[in-house]
Amino acid sequence: PKRSSRPNAEGLLLDAKNGKVSLVYVITGGDEVSRDKFFRKLVSFVVPDNVRDFNFNSYNPEGFDPISFKSTYESYPLMSPRRVLALHDCEKLDQASKEYLETILFNPIETSCILFVSEKVDFRLKLFKLASNVGSVIDFRVPYDKNLPQWIEMQASAIGIRLESKAILRLQMYVGNSPGELVQELNKIAVCVSDKETVTEDLVRRFCSTTRGATVFELANAIGERNCQDALKLAETFLNTGNHPA
């Protein structure tokens, strides 16, 4: 299927909640925060907590046994309409394992659901072509810079804090578009502020680390604007990443 025809995350979760579950899900993309949230919610809808121990299996490429995987896949679920088999970092599977999984997808069964989870998936490969034809694909791409403030605001709201617009832009400047590091910094802020306190730009300056690599152009802009605090922080970051002082 074309990427434009793929359903969104909310639609897939709503379908799963209402009992309409795909035989296969390919969960991919560089936004590991949204990817992990979707994965956990999907599993909770397909196999409830009280029966999850009997109907949920997680696998990694290291030591992966495709024959054992197939045996579990074909086992009938216990006290649940279906079981879930999650295969993480699926792009790292060896070729023999991929070919064996292809035979499973040629004849999928209704009582088991496979979750292929990975930051990157090559849909030119036969296994993932089959998976996309049999089931559903959801791609959590890293937000573009223009969409990042809205993403930060949404994640902050989920944590229970509210940032003013200048604070959001400051955090974006310090961290960039790294979802995992952004949430880490938001959690750090949440520990340091009281309930119902709006996070200001100054609080971000005080509590957040600069993890994004600085460029000489950003440094020049800060100096040109006579912004001493930002210029010093950018200069420190610029030098710590191996750039020559000259």
Rosetta blueprint (number, residue, H / E / L):
1 P L
2 K L
3 R H
4 S H
5 S H
6 R L
7 P L
8 N L
9 A H
10 E H
11 G H
12 L H
13 L H
14 L H
15 D H
16 A H
17 K H
18 N L
19 G L
20 K L
21 V L
22 S L
23 L L
24 V E
25 Y E
26 V E
27 I E
28 T E
29 G L
30 G L
31 D L
32 E H
33 V H
34 S H
35 R H
36 D H
37 K H
38 F H
39 F H
40 R H
41 K H
42 L H
43 V H
44 S H
45 F H
46 V H
47 V L
48 P L
49 D H
50 N H
51 V H
52 R H
53 D H
54 F H
55 N H
56 F E
57 N E
58 S E
59 Y E
60 N L
61 P L
62 E L
63 G L
64 F L
65 D L
66 P H
67 I H
68 S H
69 F H
70 K H
71 S H
72 T H
73 Y H
74 E L
75 S L
76 Y L
77 P L
78 L L
79 M L
80 S L
81 P L
82 R L
83 R E
84 V E
85 L E
86 A E
87 L E
88 H E
89 D L
90 C H
91 E H
92 K H
93 L L
94 D L
95 Q H
96 A H
97 S H
98 K H
99 E H
100 Y H
101 L H
102 E H
103 T H
104 I H
105 L H
106 F H
107 N L
108 P L
109 I L
110 E L
111 T L
112 S E
113 C E
114 I E
115 L E
116 F E
117 V E
118 S E
119 E L
120 K L
121 V L
122 D L
123 F L
124 R L
125 L L
126 K H
127 L H
128 F H
129 K H
130 L H
131 A H
132 S H
133 N H
134 V H
135 G L
136 S E
137 V E
138 I E
139 D E
140 F L
141 R L
142 V L
143 P L
144 Y L
145 D H
146 K H
147 N H
148 L H
149 P H
150 Q H
151 W H
152 I H
153 E H
154 M H
155 Q H
156 A H
157 S H
158 A H
159 I H
160 G L
161 I L
162 R E
163 L E
164 E L
165 S H
166 K H
167 A H
168 I H
169 L H
170 R H
171 L H
172 Q H
173 M H
174 Y H
175 V H
176 G L
177 N L
178 S L
179 P H
180 G H
181 E H
182 L H
183 V H
184 Q H
185 E H
186 L H
187 N H
188 K H
189 I H
190 A H
191 V H
192 C H
193 V L
194 S L
195 D L
196 K L
197 E L
198 T E
199 V E
200 T L
201 E H
202 D H
203 L H
204 V H
205 R H
206 R H
207 F H
208 C L
209 S L
210 T L
211 T L
212 R L
213 G L
214 A L
215 T L
216 V H
217 F H
218 E H
219 L H
220 A H
221 N H
222 A H
223 I H
224 G H
225 E L
226 R L
227 N L
228 C H
229 Q H
230 D H
231 A H
232 L H
233 K H
234 L H
235 A H
236 E H
237 T H
238 F H
239 L H
240 N H
241 T L
242 G L
243 N L
244 H L
245 P L
246 A L
